[in-house]
Every structure is written in C-alpha cells, then in structure tokens.
Amino acid sequence: MYTGKTEKACCLCGNPDTKTRLDLPPRAVPLLKHADPIAWQDIVGEVSIYFCGSDWETVRDLVLETGMSPLSRCNAARASFDLREDFEALLNDIRDEPDHTEIEAEMRAKAEETLANHDDPYVEERDLVEARVIEWVFEDTEGE
C-alpha cells in the first residue's frame, strides 16, 4: 500500500481542479476537520492542502482581511502528506517517531520572514496567506 503524498482535491469543496496549494507543518492536521483518527506525529514532512479558484478567493479574504484561519473547514481526508510506515504492525518492530523540529523551525522562520517583508513586491498573496496560517498553527498548538 502506498502511503505517500499525492495531489488532492480542494480541501473545502472537493473540486479536483485546484489552483493553489498551502504547505503546513504536521501539527496543523489536528486543526483540520475530521482529523481525529490521524496521528500527526507519524507524518513525515509537510502537509499540503489545496484550494480551487473560487475557494481560494474566499480563503485569501478570510485570512488577509478578516484574520481568520480556514483550517477548521478543511477536510483532513483531502490533505496530502506522507505517513511513516507502520513497522510496529508489519514487523513487530518499534521505530522512532519522525522528528519535526527541523521542518517546523524552517517553516516558522520562513513565515516570519515573509510577514516581516509583506510590502516586498516579490512576496505574493499566497505566500502571505501561507505564512499567516502557519503562524496561527503554531499559536494554536503551542505546548503540544
């Protein structure tokens, strides 16, 4: 069985024709709708969520103008991520959980830099939305 990352449909409406992707830290998964059965600690690398054109406009406005996170409305089943293999069940062997320290530090630093340079003409709206959502993920999951 392949448990790797694949492109998914819009996480809000399910439209397979997506326009925009946001890459988030693994700890964002519990903030998604229907994420209860997913152990975010077993995710390797970033989590990607996709939006169709019309939903992207709504998400952009929600984040940049209203200051609200869209994650609670995004379906976790439509998120794309890699899960570590379940060696415990397969081989009766115990493996360490993936270490998210490095990827989280990189994502946090990039988000902070993007938000600090929000007036830069090379910073796109998508980058600002992603940076703000990443910032909220860390605020909402501090201590986990």
N, C-alpha and C positions, 0 to 999 in steps of 0.2 A: 504494500500500500504506500503510495506517495503522500507524504505529509508536508511537502514543500510549498513555497509561496507561489501563488498564481494570481493573475489579474482577475478581479471580481467585478460584479455589477455595482451600480450605485448603492451605497450603504443605506440610503434613505428610502428610495422608491423601487430599487431592483432593476432599473433600466440598464441593459447591458452596454449601451453606448455611453461610455464615460468620457469626461472632459478633463477632470482634474484629480490628482492624487495627493494625499497628505501622508507623510511618513511620521509615525509617532513612536514613542518609547513603549516597550511591552507593558509597562504599568498602566497604560491607557485602556487596556482591554476590560478591566472590571467596570470602567465608566460607560462602556457600551451597553446597549440594550440586548438582553438575552445572553449575557456573558457569564452567568453564574457557573456553568459546568467547566469553564476554561480556566486552567491553572496558568496564569500569566507568567509565573516563574519558570515554566517549561518552554517559553517562547525563545527562539534563538534569533537575534537581530531585531530589526524594527518591524512595526505593524503598519500596514498600509490600508487606508480607506479611500474609496473612490466616490466621485460625485458626477452625475450627469450635468449637462449645461444649465438647465433650469434650477436644479437643486443647488448647484454651485453658487449661483447668483444669490439665492436665499442664505446660504451658509456664509458667504462673504459679508453680506449686510448684517447678519446676526452677530458675527464675530467683530467686525470692524466698527459698525455703527451702534449696535445695541450692547455689545460687550458680554455676549452670552456664548457658552460652549454648545456646539451641536452634538457632542458625543452621546448624550443620553438618548438621542433619537436615532443614532446609527446602529444598525443591526450587526452584532458581532459575527453572525454567520456570513456576512458579506465582507468581512475584513480579511486581509491577506497577510499571512505570517507563516513562519516555519516553526514547527514543534519539534523538540528533541525526540528522538526515538525512545519508545518505552522499553528500554532494556530490562527493567525490572520484571516486566511481564514476559518478555520474549526469552531472555536468557537467565532469569533468576539472578541477575547481577545488579548492583546498585551503582549508579553514576551520579556525579555531582550535578547540581542544578547549574544552568548557564549563569555566568557572571555578567550582569547587566551594567556594572559600574562604568566601564569604558564607553559603551554606546550612549548611556544616559548622560555622562559628562560631556560628550561631543555634541549631543542634541541640545542640551541645556546651553552650552557655550554658543552654539550657532544661533539658537533662538534669541539669546541675549544680544548678540552682535547685530542680528537682523533688526530687532526692535530699537536698538540704540541708533541704527543708521536708517531709520524709516523714511527719512527725507531724501536719501540717495536715489537718483533716477534709475539705478540698476537694480534696486530692490522692488520686486514685483508684488502685487497684491496677494498672490498665492503664498509667497514667502512670509508676508506679514501675518496672514491667517494661520499658516502652519506654526509660526513662532509663537503666536498668542495662545493657540490651542495647546502647544507643548508646555508653555508656561503654566497654564491652568492645570494640566495633568499633574505636574509636579506639586503645585499648590494643593490640589485636591487629594493627593496620595502621600503627602509628607508623612514620614514615620512608618510607612509600610515596607 
